Amino acid sequence: MTDVDPTDLDTFLLPDAPAAMVAGETAPLLSVRNLTVQFDTDDGIVHAVDDVSFDMVANETLGIVGESGSGKSVTSLAILGLLPKGAHVTGEVRFRGENILGINDNALRELRGDRIAMIFQDALAALNPVLTVGHQVAEAISVHHDLSRADREARVIELLDLVGISQPDQRYKQYPHEFSGGMRQRAMIAMSIANDPDVLIADEPTTALDVTIQAQVLEVLERIQDRTNSAIMLITHDLGVVAGVADRVVVMYAGRHAEMGTVDEIFYEPKHPYTRGLLASLPRVDRRVVNERLHRIEGQPPSSIFVPSGCAFHPRCPYADLQGLCVTEIPPLVDLEGGHFSACHFAKTLDERIPPHA
């Protein structure tokens, strides 16, 4: 991989790219309020996202974690207006104070890919197989900025070099099938950062990459963020990646919040049984017992059509009161202390509670 000096990143910024936020300003770049997404199917209503709220500020990385089907990717697609027409979306998605949920297609197209961009999970499916990689990256630029052909070509080469693609002056003429899986993912990242977005949504950006390349890709995202003050939403299953790069974390389960807080609060003081189960499932080098079996959360995630009553996690929760609130009432998201939120009826007493079903 070509090393890029962070001080040289001025060359990768478009001349008319605005700063993500004025220094010292604390208002959210992106504010999601009571976002709910449902789909009508022959089997019933799919409750993909249920009353989700969070904020993203400049120069912050927000990690969103949870098992498959928890609503992470649907949340990001709803923000960008990329859900199918059959989706029923309610709530608010405010970018710089303006509610962009439900704005007309032309206004959304001007915003999408320019001020808000996304790195998609499946690079092979996202890239057009009959167009060169360079053409596709250049197209992402030309849709929003009027640059000469020579300037576009120079920027494409710079971007490919920035994300670690060797011989970018030759590679930009190649097609996606001529790239390895890791190179295709890096090309997707180049497309997403082409216009220096204020908000970058990264859906499993290190998928199919080995550990070394993962670290390099995450370092590139951090460098871009340091220079542009952009806010990054990192959607991932990899708690190790979240621990290393995120500032705050949203833990989702069955389309709902389970817990929100800083990285230290989530990893060292988790206040939701689901979060504790996820963390206990991680292999740790400091375990004293050799050959100790990893913890696993009993049961399976619920169907999005038949979400359990009360707390959706209660059928799998070792702390659940199966005769009381856990079964009958959805737990509210409570602020425990200074921005650490948990949606558990026993969040404030979880440390003292003896798990009745462990």
Residue frames relative to the residue before (quaternion, step in Angstrom):
aa qw qx qy qz dx dy dz
M 1.0000 0.0000 0.0000 0.0000 0.00 0.00 0.00
T 0.4420 -0.6803 0.5161 0.2748 3.55 -1.02 0.81
D 0.3686 -0.7254 0.5366 0.2236 3.57 -0.83 0.98
V 0.1382 -0.7855 0.6008 0.0544 3.56 -0.94 0.93
D 0.3591 -0.7270 0.5477 0.2061 3.54 -0.74 1.06
P 0.4814 -0.6836 0.4544 0.3073 3.62 -0.71 1.01
T 0.6283 0.5458 -0.3512 0.4289 3.61 1.06 -0.58
D 0.6561 0.5156 -0.3092 0.4562 3.58 1.25 -0.32
L 0.4576 0.7347 -0.4262 0.2628 3.58 1.26 -0.09
D 0.4564 0.6697 -0.4647 0.3568 3.61 1.20 -0.15
T 0.6394 0.5492 -0.3297 0.4253 3.56 1.07 -0.71
F 0.6890 0.4727 -0.2808 0.4722 3.58 1.21 -0.39
L 0.5963 0.5723 -0.3622 0.4309 3.60 1.28 -0.04
L 0.4597 -0.6617 0.5131 0.2960 3.54 -0.98 0.82
P 0.5827 -0.6327 0.3742 0.3465 3.60 -0.94 0.77
D 0.7643 0.3348 -0.1958 0.5152 3.59 1.10 -0.62
A 0.3856 0.7262 -0.4863 0.2957 3.59 1.21 0.42
P 0.3346 -0.7635 0.5114 0.2088 3.63 -0.60 1.07
A 0.5431 -0.5667 0.4903 0.3788 3.55 -1.22 0.45
A 0.5734 -0.6201 0.4068 0.3480 3.56 -1.04 0.77
M 0.7991 -0.1093 0.0948 0.5835 3.59 1.03 -0.69
V 0.5334 -0.6122 0.4729 0.3422 3.53 -1.08 0.69
A 0.5737 -0.6056 0.4212 0.3560 3.57 -0.97 0.85
G 0.7954 0.2803 -0.2319 0.4847 3.54 -0.92 0.96
E 0.5693 0.5819 -0.3906 0.4297 3.59 1.21 -0.28
T 0.1842 -0.8249 0.5304 0.0655 3.57 -0.85 0.96
A 0.4293 0.6972 -0.4771 0.3193 3.62 1.21 0.01
P 0.5500 -0.6326 0.4220 0.3454 3.62 -0.99 0.74
L 0.4388 -0.6355 0.5638 0.2929 3.53 -1.16 0.64
L 0.7915 0.0782 0.0042 0.6061 3.54 0.95 -0.98
S 0.0222 -0.7987 0.6004 -0.0327 3.54 -0.82 1.04
V 0.1118 -0.7914 0.6007 0.0189 3.57 -0.62 1.19
R 0.0082 -0.8171 0.5750 -0.0403 3.58 -0.75 1.05
N 0.8705 -0.0756 0.0234 0.4857 3.54 -0.89 1.10
L 0.1919 0.8074 -0.5314 0.1701 3.57 1.00 0.84
T 0.0312 0.7835 -0.6167 0.0698 3.54 -0.81 1.09
V 0.0375 -0.7966 0.6030 -0.0203 3.56 -0.87 1.00
Q 0.0209 0.7908 -0.6098 0.0497 3.55 -0.86 1.05
F 0.1763 -0.7631 0.6138 0.0991 3.55 -1.22 0.63
D 0.3327 -0.7129 0.5797 0.2123 3.56 -1.02 0.80
T 0.0299 0.7880 -0.6134 0.0446 3.57 -0.83 1.01
D 0.6671 -0.4908 0.3686 0.4221 3.57 -1.29 0.19
D 0.6946 0.4695 -0.2736 0.4714 3.58 1.15 -0.57
G 0.7258 -0.3539 0.2469 0.5357 3.58 1.23 -0.26
I 0.6606 -0.4933 0.3849 0.4148 3.55 -1.33 -0.14
V 0.2666 -0.7445 0.5939 0.1479 3.55 -0.87 1.02
H 0.1980 -0.7751 0.5933 0.0896 3.55 -0.69 1.16
A 0.1061 -0.8610 0.4965 0.0315 3.55 0.29 1.32
V 0.7802 0.0237 0.0154 0.6248 3.58 1.00 -0.87
D 0.0861 -0.8288 0.5527 -0.0168 3.55 -0.80 1.04
D 0.8574 -0.1983 0.0969 0.4650 3.58 -0.41 1.32
V 0.2710 0.7808 -0.5101 0.2383 3.57 0.84 1.01
S 0.0071 0.7908 -0.6109 0.0382 3.58 -1.00 0.92
F 0.2376 0.7424 -0.6117 0.1346 3.56 -1.12 0.74
D 0.3051 -0.7252 0.5870 0.1909 3.55 -1.33 0.30
M 0.1276 -0.7476 0.6429 0.1075 3.53 -1.32 0.46
V 0.1422 -0.7930 0.5894 0.0590 3.56 -0.85 0.99
A 0.6967 -0.4828 0.3323 0.4138 3.54 -1.28 0.35
N 0.8501 0.1612 -0.1414 0.4809 3.54 -1.21 0.71
E 0.5669 0.5690 -0.3903 0.4500 3.57 1.15 0.64
T 0.2136 -0.7388 0.6221 0.1468 3.54 -1.18 0.66
L 0.1297 -0.7879 0.6010 0.0332 3.55 -0.68 1.18
G 0.2038 -0.7827 0.5788 0.1041 3.57 -0.64 1.10
I 0.0944 -0.7677 0.6315 0.0547 3.58 -0.99 0.86
V 0.0006 0.8281 -0.5556 0.0746 3.55 -0.49 1.22
G 0.3157 0.7224 -0.5797 0.2060 3.52 -1.31 0.39
E 0.6372 -0.5335 0.3914 0.3951 3.55 -1.26 0.33
S 0.6657 -0.4623 0.3832 0.4430 3.57 -1.30 0.21
G 0.7792 0.3051 -0.2422 0.4911 3.56 -0.94 0.90
S 0.5045 0.6756 -0.4168 0.3396 3.59 1.25 0.07
G 0.5997 -0.6017 0.3487 0.3958 3.59 1.25 -0.17
K 0.3742 0.7604 -0.4698 0.2472 3.60 1.26 0.09
S 0.7417 0.4191 -0.2374 0.4668 3.58 0.65 -1.10
V 0.6197 0.5382 -0.3495 0.4519 3.60 1.03 -0.73
T 0.6013 0.5581 -0.3490 0.4530 3.59 1.07 -0.71
S 0.6885 0.4782 -0.2847 0.4650 3.57 0.88 -0.95
L 0.6613 0.5012 -0.3100 0.4641 3.61 0.98 -0.80
A 0.6178 0.5341 -0.3424 0.4645 3.58 1.09 -0.64
I 0.6178 0.5474 -0.3398 0.4507 3.59 1.02 -0.78
L 0.7494 0.3990 -0.2053 0.4868 3.57 0.96 -0.89
G 0.4536 -0.7000 0.4465 0.3238 3.60 1.24 -0.07
L 0.4658 0.7045 -0.4144 0.3391 3.58 1.10 0.65
L 0.4470 0.6822 -0.4667 0.3419 3.59 1.21 0.28
P 0.5885 -0.5780 0.4171 0.3816 3.62 -1.13 0.52
K 0.6792 -0.5283 0.3342 0.3846 3.54 -1.25 0.50
G 0.6386 0.5555 -0.3293 0.4185 3.58 1.12 -0.53
A 0.5359 0.6341 -0.4062 0.3817 3.59 1.25 -0.15
H 0.2339 -0.7392 0.6168 0.1361 3.55 -1.10 0.80
V 0.0116 -0.8263 0.5594 -0.0639 3.57 -0.37 1.27
T 0.0185 0.7805 -0.6242 0.0305 3.57 -0.89 0.97
G 0.5496 0.5842 -0.4686 0.3703 3.54 -1.29 0.37
E 0.4420 -0.6673 0.5211 0.2964 3.54 -1.25 -0.46
V 0.0582 -0.7325 0.6764 0.0509 3.53 -1.22 0.70
R 0.0399 -0.8306 0.5548 -0.0255 3.58 -0.25 1.27
F 0.0941 -0.7639 0.6376 0.0321 3.54 -0.86 1.08
R 0.8215 -0.0958 -0.0131 0.5620 3.55 -0.54 1.24
G 0.7613 -0.4094 0.1843 0.4678 3.55 0.97 0.94
E 0.6721 0.4804 -0.2995 0.4773 3.61 1.22 -0.32
N 0.3991 -0.7088 0.5294 0.2410 3.55 -0.86 0.98
I 0.1419 -0.8275 0.5413 0.0466 3.58 -0.44 1.23
L 0.5000 0.6320 -0.4386 0.3978 3.57 1.28 0.05
G 0.8209 0.1905 -0.1565 0.5151 3.56 -0.47 1.19
I 0.4499 0.6597 -0.4866 0.3544 3.61 1.22 0.15
N 0.6455 -0.5551 0.3455 0.3947 3.60 -1.16 0.49
D 0.6847 -0.5362 0.3204 0.3756 3.54 -1.22 0.61
N 0.6472 0.5326 -0.3330 0.4320 3.60 0.94 -0.79
A 0.6641 0.4915 -0.2993 0.4773 3.58 0.96 -0.88
L 0.6566 0.5106 -0.3118 0.4593 3.56 1.03 -0.79
R 0.6388 0.5255 -0.3272 0.4568 3.59 1.02 -0.75
E 0.6344 0.5264 -0.3307 0.4594 3.57 1.05 -0.70
L 0.6836 0.4809 -0.2691 0.4786 3.56 1.10 -0.72
R 0.6994 0.4879 -0.2611 0.4524 3.54 0.93 -1.00
G 0.7924 0.2523 -0.2175 0.5110 3.56 -0.80 0.99
D 0.6990 0.3963 -0.2550 0.5380 3.55 1.30 -0.28
R 0.8160 0.1644 -0.0755 0.5490 3.60 0.36 -1.21
I 0.7510 0.1558 -0.1270 0.6289 3.60 1.20 -0.48
A 0.0174 0.8153 -0.5757 0.0606 3.58 -0.64 1.09
M 0.2206 -0.7886 0.5662 0.0942 3.54 -1.27 0.46
I 0.2542 -0.6991 0.6470 0.1677 3.50 -1.18 0.75
F 0.2641 -0.8012 0.5174 0.1437 3.58 -0.41 1.19
Q 0.6175 -0.6053 0.3799 0.3284 3.51 -1.20 0.68
D 0.7803 0.2856 -0.1408 0.5383 3.59 0.86 -0.93
A 0.2380 -0.8160 0.5115 0.1257 3.57 0.01 1.30
L 0.6273 0.5546 -0.3460 0.4233 3.60 0.99 -0.77
A 0.6925 0.4563 -0.2712 0.4886 3.57 1.00 -0.83
A 0.6781 0.5139 -0.2965 0.4339 3.60 1.05 -0.71
L 0.6840 0.4650 -0.2889 0.4821 3.60 1.08 -0.63
N 0.4412 -0.6818 0.5206 0.2635 3.58 -1.06 0.79
P 0.3872 -0.7737 0.4470 0.2272 3.63 -0.50 1.11
V 0.7124 0.4607 -0.2656 0.4580 3.63 1.14 -0.46
L 0.6674 0.4287 -0.3065 0.5261 3.60 1.30 0.12
T 0.5295 -0.6209 0.4603 0.3495 3.58 -1.05 0.69
V 0.6231 -0.5424 0.4091 0.3876 3.54 -1.23 0.50
G 0.6483 0.5335 -0.3188 0.4399 3.57 0.95 -0.86
H 0.6343 0.5284 -0.3276 0.4595 3.57 1.00 -0.82
Q 0.6830 0.4982 -0.2939 0.4459 3.59 0.92 -0.87
V 0.6418 0.4898 -0.3263 0.4916 3.59 1.03 -0.72
A 0.6471 0.5197 -0.3153 0.4602 3.59 0.98 -0.84
E 0.6274 0.5446 -0.3341 0.4452 3.58 1.04 -0.76
A 0.6198 0.5460 -0.3357 0.4528 3.58 1.06 -0.75
I 0.6617 0.4819 -0.2950 0.4928 3.57 1.16 -0.64
S 0.7165 0.4945 -0.2691 0.4120 3.58 0.74 -1.08
V 0.5567 0.6042 -0.3963 0.4100 3.61 1.16 -0.47
H 0.8051 0.2908 -0.1205 0.5027 3.57 1.03 -0.81
H 0.7927 0.2295 -0.1127 0.5535 3.62 1.17 -0.43
D 0.3533 -0.7378 0.5456 0.1823 3.55 -1.01 0.91
L 0.1496 0.7811 -0.5840 0.1628 3.56 -0.06 1.34
S 0.5581 -0.5821 0.4629 0.3681 3.55 -1.18 0.49
R 0.6622 -0.5091 0.3651 0.4111 3.55 -1.23 0.40
A 0.6550 0.5157 -0.3132 0.4549 3.58 0.97 -0.85
D 0.6649 0.4966 -0.3065 0.4663 3.58 0.97 -0.84
R 0.6297 0.5231 -0.3355 0.4661 3.59 1.02 -0.76
E 0.6621 0.5062 -0.3099 0.4576 3.56 0.90 -0.93
A 0.6503 0.5139 -0.3198 0.4591 3.59 0.95 -0.84
R 0.6729 0.4905 -0.3061 0.4614 3.59 0.96 -0.83
V 0.6120 0.5415 -0.3535 0.4553 3.59 1.02 -0.74
I 0.6617 0.5000 -0.3041 0.4687 3.58 0.90 -0.91
E 0.6438 0.5192 -0.3166 0.4645 3.58 0.99 -0.82
L 0.6684 0.5057 -0.2992 0.4561 3.56 0.95 -0.89
L 0.6531 0.5021 -0.3171 0.4700 3.59 0.94 -0.85
D 0.6371 0.5086 -0.3232 0.4805 3.57 1.05 -0.73
L 0.6365 0.5581 -0.3203 0.4253 3.56 1.00 -0.87
V 0.7392 0.3992 -0.2333 0.4897 3.59 0.94 -0.84
G 0.6404 -0.6097 0.3016 0.3568 3.57 1.24 0.31
I 0.4430 0.6574 -0.4866 0.3671 3.59 1.13 0.54
S 0.3671 -0.7575 0.5000 0.2036 3.56 -0.56 1.16
Q 0.8371 0.1305 -0.1432 0.5116 3.56 -1.23 0.65
P 0.0374 0.8577 -0.5121 0.0273 3.61 0.83 0.95
D 0.6140 0.5644 -0.3587 0.4193 3.61 1.09 -0.60
Q 0.6933 0.4009 -0.2703 0.5343 3.58 1.25 -0.33
R 0.6569 0.5546 -0.3081 0.4075 3.54 0.98 -0.90
Y 0.6304 0.5664 -0.3636 0.3868 3.59 0.99 -0.70
K 0.6377 0.5149 -0.3251 0.4717 3.60 1.26 -0.28
Q 0.6062 0.5885 -0.3460 0.4081 3.60 1.26 -0.19
Y 0.4917 -0.6570 0.4981 0.2801 3.53 -1.34 0.36
P 0.6919 -0.5038 0.3095 0.4144 3.62 -1.16 0.49
H 0.6574 0.5224 -0.3361 0.4266 3.62 0.97 -0.75
E 0.6346 0.5213 -0.3293 0.4660 3.58 1.25 -0.29
F 0.6177 0.5149 -0.3342 0.4916 3.57 1.32 -0.05
S 0.4762 -0.6169 0.5332 0.3291 3.55 -1.20 0.50
G 0.6987 -0.4606 0.3265 0.4394 3.57 -1.26 0.21
G 0.6711 0.5001 -0.2972 0.4595 3.55 0.95 -0.87
M 0.6497 0.5117 -0.3151 0.4656 3.57 1.03 -0.77
R 0.6251 0.5274 -0.3439 0.4614 3.60 1.03 -0.73
Q 0.6449 0.5153 -0.3261 0.4606 3.57 0.99 -0.81
R 0.6598 0.4957 -0.3091 0.4727 3.57 1.00 -0.78
A 0.6054 0.5352 -0.3526 0.4720 3.59 1.11 -0.61
M 0.6191 0.5334 -0.3343 0.4695 3.59 1.07 -0.73
I 0.6440 0.5104 -0.3222 0.4701 3.57 1.00 -0.80
A 0.6196 0.5395 -0.3396 0.4579 3.59 1.03 -0.79
M 0.6476 0.5135 -0.3154 0.4664 3.60 0.99 -0.83
S 0.6918 0.5033 -0.2882 0.4303 3.58 0.90 -0.91
I 0.7448 0.3776 -0.2298 0.4998 3.61 1.02 -0.67
A 0.3623 0.7845 -0.4537 0.2177 3.59 1.31 0.00
N 0.7809 0.3089 -0.1548 0.5204 3.60 1.04 -0.75
D 0.4626 -0.7109 0.4261 0.3147 3.59 1.25 0.46
P 0.0084 0.8575 -0.5143 0.0109 3.61 0.70 1.05
D 0.5304 -0.6056 0.4924 0.3309 3.55 -1.27 0.50
V 0.7794 0.1432 -0.0573 0.6072 3.57 1.07 -0.83
L 0.0750 -0.7917 0.6062 0.0048 3.55 -0.80 1.06
I 0.1533 -0.7819 0.6014 0.0577 3.56 -0.68 1.15
A 0.0796 -0.8141 0.5751 -0.0114 3.56 -0.56 1.20
D 0.1213 -0.8046 0.5809 0.0225 3.57 -0.37 1.30
E 0.8039 -0.2251 0.0848 0.5440 3.56 -0.22 1.33
P 0.0466 0.8666 -0.4963 0.0202 3.64 0.73 0.97
T 0.7266 0.4126 -0.2511 0.4887 3.60 1.16 -0.40
T 0.2830 0.7756 -0.5135 0.2338 3.58 1.22 0.42
A 0.8508 0.1518 -0.1435 0.4822 3.59 -1.06 0.88
L 0.5817 0.5566 -0.3930 0.4443 3.59 1.22 0.30
D 0.4665 -0.6545 0.4985 0.3248 3.57 -1.05 0.67
V 0.7322 -0.4732 0.2659 0.4114 3.54 -1.28 0.43
T 0.6498 0.5277 -0.3250 0.4401 3.59 0.95 -0.82
I 0.6896 0.4629 -0.2764 0.4836 3.57 0.89 -0.94
Q 0.5686 0.5810 -0.3766 0.4443 3.59 1.10 -0.64
A 0.6788 0.4938 -0.2889 0.4603 3.55 0.85 -0.99
Q 0.6562 0.5124 -0.3125 0.4573 3.58 0.99 -0.79
V 0.6486 0.5139 -0.3148 0.4649 3.57 0.99 -0.84
L 0.6659 0.4946 -0.3004 0.4708 3.59 0.92 -0.88
E 0.6192 0.5353 -0.3365 0.4656 3.57 1.08 -0.69
V 0.6211 0.5329 -0.3370 0.4655 3.59 1.02 -0.78
L 0.6565 0.5077 -0.3136 0.4614 3.60 0.92 -0.90
E 0.6499 0.5127 -0.3166 0.4632 3.57 0.99 -0.79
R 0.6453 0.5210 -0.3246 0.4548 3.58 0.98 -0.80
I 0.6433 0.5098 -0.3153 0.4762 3.57 0.96 -0.88
Q 0.6594 0.5154 -0.3081 0.4523 3.57 0.94 -0.89
D 0.6394 0.5325 -0.3279 0.4473 3.58 0.94 -0.85
R 0.7236 0.4518 -0.2512 0.4574 3.57 0.97 -0.82
T 0.7881 0.3328 -0.1637 0.4913 3.61 0.97 -0.80
N 0.3777 -0.7373 0.4753 0.2964 3.61 1.27 -0.23
S 0.3151 0.7709 -0.5014 0.2347 3.60 1.14 0.48
A 0.3775 -0.6731 0.5838 0.2522 3.53 -1.33 0.41
I 0.1554 -0.8017 0.5744 0.0566 3.57 -0.86 0.96
M 0.1727 -0.7377 0.6443 0.1044 3.54 -0.98 0.95
L 0.1053 -0.8160 0.5682 0.0101 3.57 -0.50 1.21
I 0.1029 -0.7921 0.6015 0.0162 3.56 -0.44 1.28
T 0.2211 0.7965 -0.5250 0.2028 3.58 -0.56 1.09
H 0.4089 -0.6551 0.5684 0.2836 3.51 -1.37 0.32
D 0.6217 0.5885 -0.3172 0.4082 3.56 1.24 -0.47
L 0.2641 -0.7923 0.5321 0.1388 3.57 -0.22 1.26
G 0.5808 0.5817 -0.3735 0.4300 3.58 1.17 -0.50
V 0.6349 0.5111 -0.3201 0.4829 3.58 1.03 -0.79
V 0.6449 0.5237 -0.3162 0.4581 3.58 0.95 -0.89
A 0.6604 0.5186 -0.3117 0.4447 3.57 0.89 -0.91
G 0.7164 0.4857 -0.2555 0.4308 3.56 1.04 -0.77
V 0.8301 0.2503 -0.0950 0.4892 3.60 1.00 -0.74
A 0.6498 0.5505 -0.3354 0.4027 3.64 1.07 -0.52
D 0.3800 -0.6869 0.5709 0.2404 3.53 -1.30 0.50
R 0.7828 0.0420 -0.0097 0.6208 3.55 0.99 -0.89
V 0.2390 -0.7801 0.5700 0.0972 3.55 -1.24 0.53
V 0.1347 -0.7331 0.6597 0.0961 3.54 -1.16 0.79
V 0.1617 -0.7686 0.6143 0.0754 3.57 -0.76 1.08
M 0.0996 -0.8172 0.5674 0.0180 3.57 -0.68 1.12
Y 0.0089 0.7724 -0.6349 0.0119 3.53 -1.19 0.67
A 0.8532 -0.0245 -0.0268 0.5203 3.57 -0.85 1.05
G 0.7362 -0.4467 0.2290 0.4539 3.57 0.97 0.88
R 0.6950 0.4465 -0.2641 0.4980 3.59 1.27 -0.06
H 0.5923 -0.5022 0.4656 0.4245 3.53 -1.34 0.13
A 0.1557 -0.7173 0.6593 0.1629 3.52 -1.21 0.51
E 0.7861 -0.1423 0.1405 0.5849 3.56 0.90 -0.97
M 0.0451 -0.7692 0.6364 0.0364 3.56 -1.24 0.57
G 0.3102 0.7425 -0.5566 0.2067 3.54 -1.04 0.77
T 0.6785 -0.4311 0.3655 0.4693 3.53 -1.28 -0.19
V 0.6797 -0.4748 0.3516 0.4348 3.56 -1.25 0.30
D 0.6676 0.5029 -0.3109 0.4525 3.60 0.88 -0.91
E 0.6546 0.5100 -0.3234 0.4548 3.59 0.95 -0.80
I 0.6862 0.4840 -0.2928 0.4573 3.58 0.90 -0.90
F 0.7543 0.4132 -0.2260 0.4575 3.59 0.86 -0.90
Y 0.7833 0.3265 -0.1761 0.4988 3.61 1.04 -0.65
E 0.7924 0.1692 -0.1051 0.5765 3.61 1.19 -0.44
P 0.0632 0.8316 -0.5497 0.0488 3.64 0.73 0.95
K 0.1605 -0.8144 0.5559 0.0435 3.54 -0.93 0.97
H 0.6603 0.4074 -0.3450 0.5282 3.56 1.11 0.65
P 0.5436 -0.6497 0.4136 0.3336 3.62 -0.86 0.87
Y 0.6269 0.5366 -0.3496 0.4437 3.61 1.04 -0.67
T 0.6364 0.5135 -0.3228 0.4765 3.57 0.95 -0.85
R 0.6547 0.5103 -0.3142 0.4607 3.58 0.93 -0.86
G 0.6436 0.5210 -0.3240 0.4575 3.57 1.03 -0.73
L 0.6385 0.5229 -0.3241 0.4625 3.58 0.99 -0.82
L 0.6907 0.4804 -0.2837 0.4601 3.57 0.87 -0.95
A 0.6542 0.5111 -0.3171 0.4586 3.59 1.02 -0.74
S 0.6304 0.5510 -0.3291 0.4367 3.59 1.20 -0.43
L 0.5711 0.6112 -0.3782 0.3966 3.58 1.25 -0.24
P 0.4353 -0.6548 0.5345 0.3099 3.61 -1.00 0.69
R 0.1031 -0.8064 0.5816 0.0271 3.58 -0.97 0.86
V 0.4531 -0.7073 0.4782 0.2565 3.55 -0.94 0.91
D 0.6786 0.4990 -0.3024 0.4462 3.60 1.19 -0.37
R 0.3993 0.7012 -0.4989 0.3163 3.61 1.20 0.26
R 0.3732 -0.7632 0.4893 0.1971 3.54 -0.80 1.00
V 0.6796 0.4765 -0.2917 0.4754 3.56 1.10 -0.63
V 0.3281 -0.7485 0.5470 0.1813 3.56 -0.63 1.14
N 0.8332 0.1655 -0.1540 0.5046 3.57 -1.07 0.82
E 0.3292 0.7356 -0.5207 0.2820 3.59 1.16 0.49
R 0.4383 -0.6978 0.5028 0.2610 3.58 -0.89 0.96
L 0.4907 -0.6553 0.4904 0.2989 3.55 -1.05 0.81
H 0.5340 -0.6101 0.4829 0.3308 3.53 -1.16 0.65
R 0.0469 -0.7721 0.6305 0.0645 3.57 -1.14 0.54
I 0.4567 -0.6571 0.5270 0.2860 3.52 -1.16 0.72
E 0.4435 -0.7158 0.4753 0.2550 3.56 -0.66 1.09
G 0.7974 0.3245 -0.2293 0.4542 3.55 -1.21 0.58
Q 0.4677 -0.6575 0.5231 0.2744 3.53 -1.36 -0.20
P 0.5955 -0.5406 0.4305 0.4096 3.61 -1.16 0.44
P 0.5142 -0.6743 0.4275 0.3133 3.62 -0.96 0.75
S 0.5878 -0.5323 0.4691 0.3886 3.53 -1.31 0.31
S 0.4832 -0.6676 0.4827 0.2965 3.58 -1.06 0.76
I 0.6118 0.5269 -0.3485 0.4760 3.57 1.28 -0.19
F 0.7832 0.2111 -0.0971 0.5768 3.56 0.96 -0.89
V 0.0010 -0.8126 0.5802 -0.0552 3.58 0.39 1.25
P 0.5075 -0.6640 0.4443 0.3229 3.63 -0.80 0.92
S 0.5488 -0.5938 0.4694 0.3547 3.56 -1.18 0.54
G 0.7719 0.3225 -0.2429 0.4910 3.54 -1.25 0.37
C 0.7718 -0.2037 0.2144 0.5630 3.54 -0.90 -0.97
A 0.4500 -0.7236 0.4530 0.2623 3.58 -0.65 1.10
F 0.6693 0.5077 -0.2964 0.4543 3.60 1.18 -0.49
H 0.4689 0.7384 -0.4278 0.2278 3.60 1.17 -0.34
P 0.6344 0.5263 -0.3850 0.4150 3.72 0.92 -0.53
R 0.7414 0.3747 -0.2132 0.5142 3.61 1.19 -0.44
C 0.5757 0.6489 -0.3458 0.3577 3.57 1.28 -0.22
P 0.3782 -0.7405 0.5049 0.2318 3.62 -0.73 1.00
Y 0.6850 0.4824 -0.2841 0.4662 3.60 1.19 -0.40
A 0.4732 0.7428 -0.4102 0.2369 3.59 1.23 -0.34
D 0.3184 -0.6755 0.6321 0.2068 3.51 -1.22 0.72
L 0.2023 -0.8442 0.4887 0.0875 3.56 -0.03 1.31
Q 0.6811 0.4405 -0.2943 0.5055 3.56 1.28 0.03
G 0.7565 0.3944 -0.1899 0.4859 3.58 1.25 -0.02
L 0.8825 -0.0599 0.0442 0.4644 3.52 -1.13 -0.85
C 0.6192 0.5858 -0.3590 0.3802 3.59 0.92 -0.83
V 0.7223 0.4243 -0.2344 0.4932 3.58 1.09 -0.70
T 0.7738 0.4099 -0.1891 0.4442 3.57 1.01 -0.77
E 0.8097 0.2276 -0.1022 0.5312 3.63 1.06 -0.61
I 0.4299 -0.6669 0.5414 0.2779 3.56 -1.01 0.84
P 0.3934 -0.7400 0.4841 0.2516 3.62 -0.62 1.03
P 0.4132 -0.6976 0.5181 0.2723 3.61 -0.89 0.84
L 0.4930 -0.6177 0.5159 0.3306 3.55 -1.26 0.42
V 0.0931 -0.8393 0.5354 -0.0151 3.57 -0.29 1.32
D 0.3781 -0.6952 0.5664 0.2299 3.56 -1.02 0.87
L 0.2652 -0.8029 0.5181 0.1293 3.56 -0.36 1.27
E 0.7537 -0.2488 0.1798 0.5812 3.56 0.97 -0.87
G 0.8841 -0.1035 0.0447 0.4534 3.53 -0.70 1.16
G 0.7991 -0.3160 0.1633 0.4846 3.60 0.87 0.85
H 0.5567 0.5370 -0.4185 0.4761 3.61 1.26 0.21
F 0.0657 -0.8334 0.5479 -0.0309 3.57 -0.36 1.32
S 0.0038 0.7812 -0.6242 -0.0074 3.55 -1.15 0.65
A 0.2440 -0.7489 0.5998 0.1409 3.57 -1.06 0.83
C 0.4406 0.6412 -0.4945 0.3876 3.55 0.49 1.28
H 0.5036 -0.6682 0.4567 0.3021 3.58 -0.88 0.93
F 0.7634 0.3387 -0.1778 0.5204 3.59 1.14 -0.59
A 0.2299 0.8265 -0.4944 0.1398 3.59 1.24 0.37
K 0.7192 0.4614 -0.2670 0.4457 3.59 0.87 -0.91
T 0.7660 0.3067 -0.1800 0.5355 3.60 1.16 -0.40
L 0.3190 0.7963 -0.4754 0.1955 3.58 1.26 0.22
D 0.6425 0.5455 -0.3316 0.4239 3.60 1.01 -0.76
E 0.7230 0.4203 -0.2443 0.4907 3.59 1.11 -0.65
R 0.5847 0.6155 -0.3636 0.3834 3.57 1.23 -0.44
I 0.3227 -0.7233 0.5796 0.1917 3.57 -0.96 0.93
P 0.4288 -0.7170 0.4752 0.2762 3.61 -0.61 1.06
P 0.2919 -0.7956 0.5022 0.1720 3.63 -0.40 1.14
H 0.7670 0.3450 -0.1765 0.5114 3.59 1.18 -0.46
A 0.3617 0.7522 -0.4860 0.2593 3.62 1.19 0.30
